[in-house]
Amino acid sequence: MFKHLLVPTDGSALSEAAIQMAVTLASENGAKLTGVHVLPQFHVFAYGPEMVADTEERFVRITRQRGDDYLAVVTKAATEAGVECDTVATARAHPYEAIVSIAAQQNCDLVVMASHGRGGMRALLIGSETQKVLTHSHIPVLVVRQSTLSGAGRDVESGALSSQSKPSAPQSYIIA
């Protein structure tokens, strides 16, 4: 079905769930996998606290090392599953643009990526890279989300109402 999957990673636990999903799909389909990490660009205005006191060279070195570490997780998971894997690290102001562009350049036929499920004001201020990829991608996107119960939910084992929020297993959605 799918022959070349692209899996972006930001180093988060949810990204690791997307990596596992991508590796499983690639293994089951005899597909190749490409991992991608989009490095932030250095700006005078702070992207993170390390920018305030950093030089551009130090910032680039630190973010490249983090990116290499994140992509090593993709390579390790693919290698353990016997899946052919390449990785790409690139700097771009807008990560979604890099993801869509690399998917096209690499002739990928599926993007497997995490969504943090930000809503409300956080989504408005931070934006959703996943939503932007969904909007701009010309190939299907499999979204792996960590859903959480909010407020009162059901205790799965007992069927009783619970007042505590409990995380559930990652859920996946495919958008063609």
Phi, psi and omega in degrees: 000289178260140183247340181211113183254143174249131179232107175284148177223142174243010178085359182280164177298323179292325175298322178296325175295321177294322177299313180299318178298315181296317179297317179298313179298317180297317180297315181293332183256002183063034185263163174268156181233137173237123176266142180224139172231129180261116181281139176290149176272149180285132177229153177297321175281137190293128170276323179209171184300331181291342180287332186301318183252000185271153167273163179298320181297317180293318179300314180298317180298315181293314181291326177294319179296317177300315179300317178298320178297317180296318181288334176297329177295319178296311181300316181297313180298317180293316180299316179298331180266359181073030182257133176295135186216138170238161176226153179223130171241130181216149177262133180205143179294326181240104183306322182300324179296319179294318181298311180296318181295314181294321177302318179290314181298323183271001182057044177284150178243005174201136172253129177245115183215159181274155171229129182280352175069030177293141179227178175059223185295324180298318179294322180293317183282313184275324184083164179242112177297323179298315179299320179293321176296315178303320182289323188257348183285143177259003178237163180299151179233124175263118183258124177256119182239146171263107179270144177232147175281141175239141182071215181282132179225183179260136172283117188299317184289317185264342183078001182276154175292142180234142179266356180260145175280137179230135177288148176248175180296154178302142178248149181240146177225136177248131181241120180270000000 
